[in-house]
Amino acid sequence: MDSSFIASSPEPDSQANTTESTQTATQTSTISTTIRDSIYNKESYTLEPDNESKIYIFKNGLFTRTLLPINLEKDRQIEVKYTT
């Protein structure tokens, strides 16, 4: 049975003052730039083959991992599946 869970941050209070809104927008812009410039969000980035991984669960075939498509609005995600 496959299941997934995605948690998101709560929406800011609608009565937040302008200073807080501007500060949040600046932080979001900075985070977005950092994510866009990350090596993980480059098309050329690949995971090492599972059989060469230093991580026990991948090296021994207990789990598999797959890079999900790039979304410049958030960090790159990896799908991990249990194999047995």
N, C-alpha and C positions, 0 to 999 in steps of 0.2 A: 504494500500500500504506500503510494507516494503522498507526501504531505509537505507543505511549505508554510513558512511563516514570515511575513514581512512586517516589521515594526517601523512606524514612522513617528516623527516628532509631532507633538500637538501643535495646533495652529496657535499663533500668538493672539493674545487678548485683543479684541477689537477696539478697546479704548486705550491701547498703548500710545504713549506720547511720541511725537515726531522724532525726538532724539534717539529713542530706542529703535524705532523703525529704520532710521538712517543707519544706525550702527549695525543692525541686523543685515541690512542690504549690503553694506560694505563687507561684513564677514562672509556673507554668501558669495559675493563676487570674488573674494580672496580664495575661498575654498574651491570655487568653480575653476579658477585659474590654476590652482595647485593640482586639482584632479586632471585637468586637460593636459598639464605638463608632465604628469606622472609617467614613468616608464611602463607601467602596467596598462595604460590606455593607448599604447602604440600597437599598430597592426603587427609589427615585427616581434612583439613579445610572445614567447611560448613557454609553457611549463616543461620542465625536464621530464623525460619519459618515466612512468611510474616505476619500472624495474631499476632505474638508476637513482630514484629518490632516496634521500636520507631519512625520510619519514616512514616509520615501520609499517603503518597501515596501508600505505600505497605500494611500497616495495614488495610486500608480501601478498598483495592482491586482495586485501580485505575490503578496500574501498577504491573507487575510481574517481577521477576529477576531470572536469571539463570547464574551460574558460567560457564564460557567457559573452554575448556581444557587447561591444563598447557602448557605453552611455555616458556622454560627457557631463551629465548632470550629477553623477554619483560615482563612487569608487567602483572599479571593475570587480565583478563577482565571479566566484568559482562554484560550480555545482558539484557537490560531493554525493556519491551514491554508494550504498552498501551493496556488495556484490553477492553475498551468500544468501 
